[in-house]
Each structure stands twice: as C-alpha cells, then as structure tokens.
Amino acid sequence: MENDVPLLKTIAKKFGTPTYVYDLDRIKDQYRLLQDAFPWPALKIFYAMKANYNICVLTTLKDLGAGIDAVSPGDLYMALSCGFDPSKIIYTANNMKETEMDEVMDEVMDLSNFHCIGCHACCREPGYVRLKKDEPDAIASFLGLSVHDFISQYTILTKDRTGLSLMEKEDGSCIFLTDAGCNINLVKPLQCRQFPKEWRFTGFETICGWAKKIL
C-alpha cells in the first residue's frame, strides 16, 4: 500500500479525515525482519499491545506467531478475545493490587481443574494458616494429643486476635511440613484444602508446581 495515493484518497473520501490506515503487509514484513535479526530457535516475540489495540493488527501478529505483553486486565481480555492462547500472554503490570492479580489469574488459569501434585510450595509460603472452630480438636485427635497440648505446642494467636493459626518454622514453612510431606494431610485445615480456589497468596502461580505447568 506504500505511496498508493489513489487508495488513500478513496479511503479518505469514504471514511472522512483524519483516518488511521494500517498497512498489514508492512507489519508482516517488519515482523519477519525482527525475527530474522535474531536467528535463535527458542526466540519468542511479545507485542506490547499498549502501543496499538487495533484488532486487525493484533490478529495479524497472532497469526505470525507473536505473543502479547499485557499490562492491564483490559489488555488481557482483548488479547484473549483475539484468540491469543493464555500461554502466549505475559503480564507485566506495575503496582498490581491483589484483586487485579486474582482477576487476571481467573482469566488465564482454570482453577476448577486444579489438582495438587505434591510440590508443597504452598506449605513453604509464610503466612497465617487460620484454624476453623473444630479443627484444633480434629488435628489434636489425629496427633494423639489433648486439645490443650496441641494449641500450646503448635498454634499461635493471630495479630488481630480473632483466631488461631498454625505455627511456622524459622524459614516460614508450616510446622507440619516434613521431607515426606504434610504430617497432618488427612486432617489439614480447610484453608489448605481450598488452595488455590478459595484461598491463595499473591504470586502463587510462580511457585506452585501445577500452576507453572499450566502457564
């Protein structure tokens, strides 16, 4: 289309001015030039879509094999609607809120298909493991302890003083995590059993073995 003055005049007459006109052939040529400049078998090119959200531009780049660099939930939704596979979308936003991360993760990862592969990464993450009302009794019985002994040996009062949490080791991992796995797996707290569908920590997808396989 370069220097095709009659075509540009026809477009201006039909759509008025100013009108943005994109030459998809030129985009394809430039993409291939970039590709050829880095002859590496594992090369991956991600287009920063904040530069241009035009759907035709996005779908053309998708067909060429490009991925997407998204910086907002809106970027993500548009990339998915254009047919980009979630595995070819990277999310590089700054100063994300937990709610935004949850929203993004729900879009790119189907947590309903989650199954624990036993990597125990979540067990090593520092933070409260809050106990429900009847859980101290169940865990104490499983361990052959009195409830009093279990609470005094293995729990702490949360800072907001609203309940009990399992203790952590010095490295932040759960007190019941061993080399063989969770010592109380059969009676582990609801919070653990609901991971990551109902409860998850920010950035869990970077350490959870199942999530890393999906992504």
Secondary structure, 3 states (H helix, E strand, C coil): CCCCHHHHHHHHHHHCCCCCCCCHHHHHHHHHHHHHHCCCCCCCCEEEHHHCCCHHHHHHHHHHCCEEEECCHHHHHHHHHCCCCHHHEEECCCCCCHHHHHHHHHHHCCHHHCCCCCCCCHHHCCCCCECCCCHHHHHHHHHCCCHHHHHHHHEEECCCCCCEEECECCCCCECCEECCEECCHHHCCHHHHCCCCCCCCCCHHHCCHHHHHHC
